[in-house]
């Protein structure tokens, strides 16, 4: 069954390896543009070689609503 199959698949078998990232100095508009162009729902935020966070579609929508 499909449930049984999902339980046996390892993340490394399905993960994206060529990850699109963004700088913490980028604008919300730049993040939104990348996410739309690449058809992705989140962007890891990277400073140098260090992961410092993640920005999601929900984060952007929240920002738009609050500003």
MIDOSE-1310 file (N, C-alpha, C; in nm, 2 decimals, decimal comma, always signed):
residues 67
xxxx	+0,08/-0,12/+0,00/+0,00/+0,00/+0,00/+0,09/+0,13/+0,00; +0,02/+0,24/-0,02/+0,10/+0,36/-0,03/+0,15/+0,40/+0,11; +0,08/+0,38/+0,21/+0,12/+0,41/+0,35/+0,25/+0,33/+0,38; +0,25/+0,20/+0,35/+0,37/+0,12/+0,37/+0,49/+0,17/+0,30
xxxx	+0,47/+0,21/+0,17/+0,58/+0,26/+0,09/+0,64/+0,39/+0,15; +0,55/+0,48/+0,20/+0,60/+0,60/+0,26/+0,68/+0,58/+0,38; +0,65/+0,47/+0,46/+0,72/+0,44/+0,58/+0,86/+0,39/+0,55; +0,89/+0,34/+0,43/+1,02/+0,28/+0,40/+1,11/+0,37/+0,32
xxxx	+1,06/+0,48/+0,26/+1,14/+0,57/+0,18/+1,22/+0,66/+0,28; +1,35/+0,67/+0,25/+1,44/+0,76/+0,33/+1,44/+0,90/+0,27; +1,45/+1,00/+0,35/+1,46/+1,14/+0,31/+1,57/+1,16/+0,20; +1,68/+1,10/+0,22/+1,79/+1,12/+0,13/+1,76/+1,07/-0,02
xxxx	+1,65/+0,99/-0,03/+1,61/+0,94/-0,16/+1,53/+1,04/-0,23; +1,46/+1,13/-0,16/+1,37/+1,22/-0,23/+1,41/+1,37/-0,21; +1,51/+1,40/-0,13/+1,54/+1,54/-0,10/+1,60/+1,61/-0,22; +1,59/+1,74/-0,22/+1,65/+1,83/-0,32/+1,79/+1,85/-0,28
xxxx	+1,88/+1,83/-0,37/+2,02/+1,85/-0,34/+2,08/+1,98/-0,39; +2,02/+2,04/-0,50/+2,07/+2,17/-0,55/+1,97/+2,27/-0,49; +2,00/+2,31/-0,37/+1,92/+2,40/-0,29/+1,94/+2,54/-0,33; +1,83/+2,61/-0,35/+1,83/+2,76/-0,38/+1,83/+2,83/-0,24
xxxx	+1,92/+2,92/-0,22/+1,93/+2,99/-0,09/+1,92/+3,14/-0,11; +1,91/+3,21/+0,00/+1,91/+3,36/-0,01/+1,99/+3,42/+0,11; +2,04/+3,54/+0,09/+2,11/+3,61/+0,19/+2,02/+3,68/+0,29; +2,06/+3,69/+0,41/+1,97/+3,77/+0,51/+1,96/+3,91/+0,47
xxxx	+2,05/+3,96/+0,38/+2,04/+4,10/+0,34/+1,95/+4,13/+0,22; +1,90/+4,02/+0,16/+1,80/+4,03/+0,05/+1,67/+4,09/+0,10; +1,59/+4,14/+0,00/+1,47/+4,20/+0,03/+1,36/+4,09/+0,03; +1,24/+4,13/+0,09/+1,13/+4,04/+0,08/+1,08/+4,02/-0,06
xxxx	+1,09/+4,13/-0,14/+1,06/+4,12/-0,28/+1,15/+4,02/-0,36; +1,28/+4,02/-0,33/+1,37/+3,93/-0,39/+1,34/+3,79/-0,35; +1,31/+3,76/-0,23/+1,27/+3,63/-0,18/+1,14/+3,58/-0,25; +1,04/+3,67/-0,26/+0,92/+3,63/-0,33/+0,94/+3,60/-0,47
xxxx	+1,02/+3,68/-0,54/+1,05/+3,66/-0,68/+1,12/+3,53/-0,71; +1,22/+3,49/-0,62/+1,29/+3,36/-0,64/+1,19/+3,25/-0,62; +1,11/+3,26/-0,51/+1,02/+3,15/-0,48/+0,92/+3,13/-0,60; +0,87/+3,24/-0,65/+0,78/+3,23/-0,77/+0,85/+3,17/-0,89
xxxx	+0,96/+3,23/-0,92/+1,04/+3,18/-1,04/+1,08/+3,03/-1,03; +1,12/+2,99/-0,91/+1,16/+2,85/-0,90/+1,05/+2,76/-0,85; +0,93/+2,81/-0,83/+0,82/+2,73/-0,79/+0,85/+2,65/-0,66; +0,90/+2,73/-0,56/+0,93/+2,67/-0,43/+0,86/+2,74/-0,32
xxxx	+0,84/+2,68/-0,21/+0,76/+2,73/-0,10/+0,85/+2,79/+0,01; +0,98/+2,77/+0,01/+1,06/+2,82/+0,11/+1,21/+2,84/+0,06; +1,28/+2,92/+0,13/+1,42/+2,95/+0,10/+1,50/+2,94/+0,22; +1,61/+2,86/+0,23/+1,70/+2,86/+0,34/+1,78/+3,00/+0,33
xxxx	+1,79/+3,06/+0,45/+1,87/+3,18/+0,46/+2,01/+3,15/+0,50; +2,11/+3,18/+0,42/+2,25/+3,14/+0,44/+2,34/+3,27/+0,45; +2,42/+3,27/+0,55/+2,52/+3,37/+0,56/+2,66/+3,30/+0,56; +2,73/+3,33/+0,45/+2,85/+3,26/+0,43/+2,82/+3,11/+0,40
xxxx	+2,87/+3,02/+0,48/+2,83/+2,88/+0,46/+2,74/+2,83/+0,57; +2,69/+2,93/+0,65/+2,61/+2,89/+0,77/+2,46/+2,91/+0,75; +2,38/+2,81/+0,77/+2,23/+2,82/+0,77/+2,19/+2,90/+0,89; +2,12/+3,02/+0,87/+2,08/+3,09/+0,98/+1,93/+3,10/+1,00
xxxx	+1,86/+3,05/+0,90/+1,71/+3,05/+0,91/+1,65/+3,00/+0,78; +1,52/+3,02/+0,77/+1,44/+2,98/+0,65/+1,33/+3,08/+0,64; +1,29/+3,12/+0,52/+1,18/+3,20/+0,49/+1,08/+3,12/+0,41; +0,95/+3,13/+0,45/+0,85/+3,05/+0,38/+0,74/+3,15/+0,32
xxxx	+0,66/+3,08/+0,24/+0,55/+3,16/+0,18/+0,46/+3,22/+0,29; +0,44/+3,15/+0,40/+0,36/+3,20/+0,51/+0,43/+3,32/+0,57; +0,56/+3,32/+0,59/+0,64/+3,44/+0,64/+0,61/+3,56/+0,56; +0,62/+3,54/+0,42/+0,60/+3,66/+0,33/+0,45/+3,71/+0,34
xxxx	+0,36/+3,62/+0,34/+0,22/+3,66/+0,35/+0,19/+3,73/+0,48; +0,25/+3,68/+0,59/+0,23/+3,75/+0,72/+0,29/+3,89/+0,72; +0,41/+3,91/+0,65/+0,47/+4,04/+0,64/+0,38/+4,13/+0,56; +0,33/+4,08/+0,45/+0,24/+4,17/+0,37/+0,12/+4,21/+0,45
xxx	+0,06/+4,12/+0,52/-0,06/+4,16/+0,60/-0,03/+4,26/+0,71; +0,09/+4,25/+0,77/+0,12/+4,34/+0,88/+0,18/+4,47/+0,84; +0,22/+4,48/+0,72/+0,28/+4,61/+0,67/+0,20/+4,67/+0,56
